[in-house]
């Protein structure tokens, strides 16, 4: 299917994001300034001259983050709330009342007049993107005065605590795979306490999970929350078994996303019914000059696009999204924006919020933001690389080689668990990124192939073979080299321990793994839920071997030996790789229907059930929704 229409005299871009090493827990990503002034108005003086507050000065003023909560709540209530995030204990009604009152006054200070439970229906792959990925309805901050004896009671401004923490709505009108019907329609929202509320457009938004009357999930967030529980449970179990990091009380998954998108003029967009209805062009031809010589990559953005990206960044910063990078991508009119990593649930929320803001702000500037994976044939498509890591609340990063024997031991052990997960549950990882838009993107022009493999680097691959041959777990030093320009005015650049492989769907990036196959229109929640699930499954398998009496060295070697064929450090674009992958027994599910048919097979259901992610019924329902989304 070709495309490439009207000339690409659009826009330009510059600067790719890589998330930094694991720091601490969720709160570190929320605020640059640390300020949480109710109105975000500051009197700032620079060299004696008054200036207006900018995006950095007003960052995080509109999000009820950890700092705002700590300042607003009594110390005992705050401590119990934080403890509940670790233990899963319910928040008592007494504490709910105090928290609701504090959030109400904070939100009113932000100018909010309403609140909304914000959740993520299973709309992925249906062409839904941006503002359609999230769902919410606004309720005004009022309720009847129940102390009044009048038949027609007056109303008053308030936020009832039970409406902050929980809500009810119709579940049958959302994609549900048969879990809801018109005569059995009830569904409920419940606050995801690990992700903070925020105020936008006068509405307090409360991030929520979405479940049926019987507790079955019909959204993208609930599997992510369950998968974080699985990573925490199996991670602590493994640390205890290998006697490393035993002081940790929790393990968290982290995410830093890289959002690619196209921007074109709105009037030109409206002239193309294929773009309007399909999200991509169906006819057309490449212009004589498209992306040859990568002239657009890192070039200065066009003025209108620069204005758009700056506005989006400023709004996101105010809402607590740590937007760090914006630049031109390789294709004409293609761009990228990326934040600093943070806790995966908050980061996934931030990405859906970002897409909504991007589309809205583009419309104000007579522009159209395209989030489809392949809006134009013949040039690069758009992805959303998910930089994913797992770490403890004490600062241990399972995917960082480290500088001590314990850190290196943990790193090698963690990669064995990941290799097990990617190999034994290869089809699930493919399903996590299977949808119609991505079918047009995967396999070329900087997008990874549909064959899921693990790239830990050539140096670590050699170390794996030594372990399999009987060698010790230690020995991989991850020593960084330098690239010297050999010029007086410059210093040698410090290189990573391993080279970068952009044809790999799951490459190692120094302190994290980059799931490059995620599509640009996707909600990150389900891909990260699958990453967490397979990692938890790997950790559980290794713990089982250790608890059965096997030594750590032998257990890790056994896992590497049995899953060695998922490790591939070559060129994923080569004609030889599909043939080699077939010899290795790796699936090549090159389109969405092939992938979906594996999603609710017994093997997949077993791991989802074992890790507490999806029941058999939920698995069947999600497969049905995936088929429906593909067909529509």
C-alpha positions, 0 to 999 in steps of 0.5 A: 500500500503506497502513500506519500502525497502532497509534498513534504514541506512540513516540519523538521526535528532533533535529539533522541531520548535515553532514560537515565540510570535508576535513581530512587522511587516514584517521587523523584520524577514528579517535580523539578522545582519541588514547589507546589504553590496552589496557583503556580505564580512566582515572583522571580528575579534574574540579575535584578530584572523581573521575569515571568515564571516559566515551565520549570518554575511552575512544574508539578503545581497541578499534580497532587504528588507526594510532596503536595500530599505530605504537605496537605495531610496529617503525618499519621494519615500520610504515613498510613497511605504510603504504607498501604501502597506497599502492603495493599491495605485498604484506606480506612473510611476515616482516612478517606474523609481526611484525604478527600477533604485535603484534595478538594481544597487543593483542587479548588485552589487550582481552580477546579470545579469538577472531578472525574475518574480517568481510566483506560478502556481496551481500545488499543488497535482500533484506530483509537489514539490520543484523547480516545485512549482515556475515558472520563466524565466530569462531576461537579464538586457539589452534593446535597446538604444531607443535614437539611430537613427540607424536602428539596435539600440545598446543595453545597460544594464538596467532594464526598470521600466515597466518590473520590475513591470509587465510582460506578458506570456502564461497562457494557458500552465499553469494549469488554469481550463479552464480560458485560451485557446490557442486562449485566452492565455494572462496572466500577472505577477505583482510584489507582493510589500509586498514581497521583491526581491532577487538575486540567481544564478545571477538572480534578482527574483521578487515575483509576482501574476499571472492573466489572461487577464481578471484579473482572478487568475490562481496561488496560491499567488493571493488568499493569497494576497486577503485574507490578504486584507480581514483580514485587512478590517474585522479586522479593522472593528471588532476592531472599533466595540469592541473599542479595538486597534482602533489606528491600521492602518492594520492587517496582517497574519503571518506564521511560517512553519515547513518543514519535508522531507526525505533524501536518497542516490541518487543512491538508489533513482534511483534504485526505479522506484516507488520512481522516478515516484510516489514520494513514494514506492509501494512495499517493507517491513518494516525492522526489526528496523524502528522507534521503540523507536524513536531512530532517533528523535533529534539524531545527523544527519548523516554527509552528511545530516548535511552538506546538512542542514547547506548549505541550512540554510546558503543559505537561511539566505543570501536570507533573510529567517530566518532559525532557526531550523534543526533536525532529525525527528522521522522516519529513514532518516526524517528531519525538518527545520524551520524559524522564523515566518514573514508576511504570503506572504513573509513566503510562498515565503520563503518556496517555495524557501527553497524547491527549494534550498533543492532539488538542494543542495541535488543533489550536495551531491549525495543525494535525498530530498523527499518531498512527504507526505508518501514516505514510508508506515508503518512509519511517513509521512511528513507534513508542520505544518503552525503556523498561527496568525493574528495581528495589526501593533501596536503589538496586537496578536489576538491569544495571551491571553495577560495580560490586560483585553482588550487583554483577551477580544480580545483573546476570541472574536478572538477565537469565530470568528475562531470557526465560520469560522472552523465550518461554512466553515469546508469543505473549510479548508479540501479542503485546504489540499486535494491532493493525497499525503496527502491522504496517510498521514492524520489520523495516525503517528503524522498526524491529521485526515481528520476531521477538528476540533478546539483545544483551550485547555481544560481550554479554552473549559471550559471557552467557556461553561461558556460564553454560560451559561451566564458568562462574556467574561473575566475569562480565565487567561491562567496562566502558570504552571511550570514543576519542575525536583526537582533537585538542578542543574535545574530550573522549566520549564515554561509550556504553558497555555494549553497542546499540542494535536498532534492529532488535525488538528488546535491546540492552541499553546500559541500565534498562531494556528498550521494548522497541516494538511498541506502536506510537498509538498504543497505551503503554500499559499492556506492553509493560504489563506483559514485560512485568509478567514474563519477568515475574515468571522468570524470577518465579522459575529460578526461585523454584530451582533454588528452593529445590536445592540447586545452586545459583550458578547451576540454576542460572546456567540451566536457564541460559542453556534452555533459552539460549536460542532467544538471544540474537545479536546480529542484524534483525533486518537481514534476509537470513534472520527469519530462516535462522529464527525458524531453525531456532524455533522462534515464532514469526507471527508477522501479522496481528491475527497470527499473534492473537490466536496464541493469546488465549492458548493454554500456555498463555493462560497458565502464566497469566493465572500463575502470576495473578494477571488475568483469569481464563475468562479475562484472557478470552475476553481480551483476545475477543477485543483484540480481534474486534479492534483489528477488524474495525 
